[in-house]
Amino acid sequence: MRSTVSNRSILRQLTAGDAEPVLVADFQQYSMAPRLSQLLSDRAEGHAVYQIDPVGVLSQDQLYMSLPELADACVQAFLSSDPPAGGRAVVAGHCSASALSLRVAGLLEQGGHQADVILVGPAWPDEEHVRARFAEFLDHLRTPRRSCPDLDGDPHDSVARMQQVLQDEIVAVAVRSGLDGATGAFAELLAWYRAWLAFLLACRNDLRATWETPTAAVTVLAANAGAVSVPGLDPDAYRVVEVPVLGQKKPITPELAEAVFAEFTSR
């Protein structure tokens, strides 16, 4: 499978190095808060650190991509960076990017690379999650709640309908605020909202699919080991490490990056 978007737009190499490459699937919040990949790149001296940015690529002109398409685009970009043939790679997925990281690891294994997976505070978005986030975005705009469009059927249509609702409300907010001429900032906000919802919908759709999980070692970093589950894997197929910092409201901290770095360097 080959994506129709530019492979390089989903993957960015942050650092170079001869040690095992580290691919980090994470997200840029709508703020200046640091990303896990950025904090890791400050610590992982000697490792080539790559940032996988699914929301970034979906905020461009692509309404929707499935998780297999996103994973394929990522792996093709990684392979084009000329990594060591048949070498070991570490794939870390933060929060809702966990399923994408498992997809990436599976494709790397098919290509002859050993791939160890670290899931950092994993989350598995379902339909309720998508609808809740849609409602949350409307709350951010301080508009009355509106029903989330139907999520079944063609996902491109579902994303387009959600985008239209948000666009109508953003325009209304701009007019009420006397800012209807400031279209640039509002367009950027709309693109970010739409991309988040498209990615969460892709995760929701992936939960309904039958897919092969990687045979690599899977480690889960979690605030509470008793609350961990990985869809498609038996509980004895992965190791859980409790990381108390994940219980904080702002989990992307230098301490979390240290915990992730310690995990893959200890192997």
C-alpha positions in Angstrom: 0.0 0.0 0.0 1.3 3.5 -0.9 0.0 6.7 0.5 -1.1 9.5 -1.9 0.6 12.2 0.1 4.2 13.1 0.3 5.9 10.6 2.6 8.2 13.1 4.0 5.4 15.3 5.2 4.6 12.8 8.0 8.1 12.1 9.2 10.8 14.6 10.3 14.3 13.6 11.4 15.2 15.6 14.5 18.7 14.2 15.2 21.3 12.0 13.6 23.3 9.2 15.1 24.6 5.7 14.6 22.7 4.0 17.5 19.3 2.5 17.1 16.9 4.9 15.4 13.9 6.0 17.4 10.6 6.8 15.8 8.2 8.8 18.0 4.5 9.1 17.1 3.2 12.1 19.0 1.2 15.3 18.5 1.5 19.0 18.6 -1.1 20.5 20.9 -2.6 23.8 19.9 0.0 25.5 22.1 3.8 25.9 22.4 4.1 22.9 24.8 7.0 20.6 24.0 6.4 17.3 22.3 7.7 14.0 23.5 9.8 13.6 20.4 11.5 16.9 21.0 12.3 16.2 24.6 13.7 12.8 23.6 15.9 14.3 20.9 17.5 16.5 23.5 18.5 13.3 25.5 19.0 10.5 23.0 22.5 11.5 22.0 23.9 9.1 19.3 20.4 8.0 18.2 18.6 9.2 15.1 15.3 10.5 16.4 12.3 10.8 14.1 9.1 12.6 14.7 5.9 11.0 13.3 3.2 13.7 12.9 -0.1 12.2 11.7 -2.1 15.2 12.8 0.3 17.5 11.0 -0.1 15.7 7.7 -3.9 15.6 8.1 -4.0 19.3 8.7 -2.9 19.9 5.1 -5.0 19.0 2.1 -5.8 15.4 3.0 -9.2 15.0 4.6 -8.6 11.5 5.8 -6.1 8.7 5.8 -6.5 5.3 7.4 -3.9 4.1 10.0 -2.4 1.6 7.5 -2.0 4.5 5.0 -0.4 6.7 7.6 1.9 3.9 8.8 3.0 3.1 5.2 3.8 6.8 4.5 5.9 6.9 7.7 7.8 3.7 6.9 8.5 4.7 3.3 9.9 8.0 4.5 12.0 6.3 7.2 13.5 3.8 4.7 14.3 6.6 2.3 16.5 8.2 5.0 18.9 5.2 4.5 18.8 3.6 7.9 21.1 0.6 8.6 19.8 -2.4 6.7 18.1 -5.0 8.9 18.9 -3.1 12.1 16.9 -2.6 15.2 14.5 0.3 15.6 12.5 1.6 18.5 9.0 2.9 17.9 7.4 4.9 20.6 3.7 5.9 20.5 2.2 8.4 22.8 -1.4 8.3 23.9 -3.8 8.0 20.9 -0.8 7.4 18.6 -0.3 3.9 20.1 -2.2 2.0 17.4 -0.2 3.9 14.7 3.0 2.9 16.4 2.1 -0.7 16.3 1.2 -0.5 12.7 4.6 1.2 11.9 6.4 -1.5 13.9 4.6 -4.3 12.0 5.6 -2.8 8.6 9.2 -2.4 9.7 9.3 -6.0 10.6 7.9 -7.0 7.3 10.8 -5.0 5.8 13.4 -6.9 7.7 13.9 -4.5 10.7 13.6 -5.6 14.3 11.2 -3.2 15.9 10.7 -2.7 19.7 7.6 -0.8 20.7 7.1 1.5 23.7 3.5 2.6 24.3 3.5 5.7 26.5 0.2 6.2 28.3 -1.7 4.4 25.5 -5.2 5.3 24.6 -7.5 3.6 22.0 -10.0 6.1 20.6 -13.5 4.6 20.0 -16.7 6.2 18.7 -17.5 7.8 22.0 -14.0 9.4 22.1 -14.5 10.9 18.6 -17.9 12.3 19.6 -16.6 13.7 22.9 -13.7 15.5 21.2 -16.0 17.0 18.6 -18.2 18.3 21.5 -15.1 19.6 23.3 -14.1 21.6 20.2 -17.5 23.2 20.1 -17.2 24.0 23.8 -13.9 25.8 23.0 -15.8 28.0 20.6 -18.4 28.6 23.3 -21.2 27.6 21.0 -24.3 25.5 21.7 -23.8 21.7 21.5 -24.6 20.2 18.1 -24.9 16.5 17.3 -21.8 14.9 15.9 -22.3 13.9 12.3 -22.6 10.2 11.4 -19.2 8.4 11.7 -20.2 5.4 9.6 -19.9 5.2 5.9 -17.2 6.9 3.9 -14.8 8.5 6.4 -13.9 11.3 4.1 -17.6 12.3 4.1 -17.7 12.1 7.9 -14.7 14.3 8.3 -16.1 16.8 5.8 -19.3 17.0 7.7 -17.6 17.6 11.0 -15.4 20.2 9.4 -18.5 22.0 8.0 -20.1 22.2 11.4 -16.9 23.6 13.0 -16.4 26.0 10.1 -19.9 27.4 10.5 -19.4 27.9 14.2 -15.9 29.5 13.8 -17.3 31.9 11.2 -20.1 32.8 13.6 -17.6 33.4 16.5 -15.5 35.6 14.2 -18.5 37.7 13.2 -19.7 38.1 16.8 -16.2 39.2 17.8 -15.8 41.6 15.0 -12.8 39.5 13.7 -14.3 38.2 10.5 -11.4 39.7 8.6 -8.8 37.7 10.5 -9.3 34.5 8.4 -5.8 33.2 8.7 -5.8 32.3 12.4 -9.3 30.8 12.2 -8.4 28.7 9.2 -5.4 27.3 11.1 -7.6 26.5 14.1 -10.1 24.8 11.9 -7.4 22.7 10.1 -6.1 21.6 13.5 -9.6 20.6 14.8 -10.3 18.7 11.6 -7.0 16.9 11.6 -7.4 15.7 15.2 -10.9 14.4 14.4 -9.7 12.7 11.2 -7.0 10.9 13.1 -9.2 9.9 16.0 -11.7 8.5 13.4 -8.9 6.6 11.8 -8.1 5.1 15.1 -11.7 4.2 15.8 -12.0 2.6 12.4 -8.8 0.6 13.0 -10.2 -0.9 16.2 -12.8 -2.5 14.0 -10.3 -4.0 11.6 -8.5 -7.3 11.7 -4.8 -6.6 11.7 -1.6 -8.4 12.7 0.3 -7.0 15.7 4.1 -6.9 15.6 6.0 -9.8 17.0 8.5 -7.3 18.6 8.8 -6.7 22.3 6.1 -4.4 23.5 6.5 -2.3 26.6 3.7 -0.1 28.1 4.5 2.8 30.3 1.5 3.7 32.3 0.5 5.5 35.5 -1.5 2.5 36.7 -0.5 -1.0 35.6 -3.8 -2.4 36.5 -5.7 -0.3 34.0 -3.6 -1.3 30.9 -4.8 -3.3 27.9 -3.5 -3.5 24.4 -6.2 -4.5 21.8 -5.1 -7.5 19.9 -2.5 -8.6 22.4 -2.8 -11.0 25.2 -1.8 -9.5 28.6 1.3 -11.8 28.7 2.5 -10.5 25.3 3.6 -7.1 26.7 5.4 -5.7 29.7 4.0 -2.9 31.8 6.2 -0.4 33.6 4.5 2.1 36.0 5.6 5.7 35.5 3.9 7.9 38.1 4.6 11.1 36.0 2.0 9.9 33.5 -0.7 10.6 36.2 0.0 14.3 36.0 -2.3 16.7 34.1 0.6 17.7 31.9 2.4 14.3 31.2 4.9 15.6 28.6 7.7 16.5 30.9 11.5 16.0 30.9 10.9 13.3 33.5 8.7 11.4 31.1 11.3 11.7 28.4 13.9 10.4 30.8 11.7 7.3 31.5 11.2 6.6 27.8 14.9 7.0 27.1 15.9 4.7 30.0 13.5 2.1 28.7 14.9 1.8 25.2 18.6 2.2 26.2 18.2 -0.6 28.8 17.4 -3.3 26.2 
